């Protein structure tokens, strides 16, 4: 039987270090929001006549009075361009008839004169009102998922003492996973200009589900161990439960990770960020179910935080006080 609980502060220190780095990245740079959250227009151009560089295309957009434009490579001679909301955007309803000339047509005409022929593969635009609603609903979705998980685990573990602790520890673990992902994308946003969009939120919710599922498997084995032997020390019950579930957790995650890596290698640019969130989130979720959720539960059950603060203030712990009384 492996002594996970005995080394709990090693696991938690490792996680705290990563979370602090993530929080620092978020504080310094924040997330680069896509047009779904900030309003604007996005289109993809594939140049067919000559090779075009990002810097050339960025300068061309500045010359067209769009200095805010973000240019991102999306394959061979292909670029995704994001700008402020363009006027007279093409209608999404083909029954509405021919679209009136708009800013996108002027941009295309100027770029063709400068770089030659290209194909426009898509175009989308989101208004400020819609983007604010999307951001609000995305935040509510993540918050509702966390509350629902807390209540579900609380009810499912109600036969154990203080069952709400199990739900709280699961939420702490999923917040840990989410912060690591957010921190990574803050760094990628600063270094590569990577933006977050609605697919990012979908991936976050998927990771939350995977992480909680893995945590519940560990907690359920702890509950079974405590039910079979009510007098077993809590740390020993946690160690036995995690030893039993370790192989299952690693094997399940490894299969999913290999599938995601294969999709990243053969998939397109449009789903790469989605897959990256899944990859990082599943690795972090597998670790957090063992190294965060279960360890925080042990810390909580043993009152380690209270003991630490009492030692910091120079007060005797409960054990030391009892020894002195004897």
Order of alpha helices (4+ residues) and beta strands (2+ residues): alpha-beta-alpha-beta-alpha-beta-beta-alpha-beta-alpha-alpha-beta-alpha-alpha-alpha-alpha-alpha-alpha
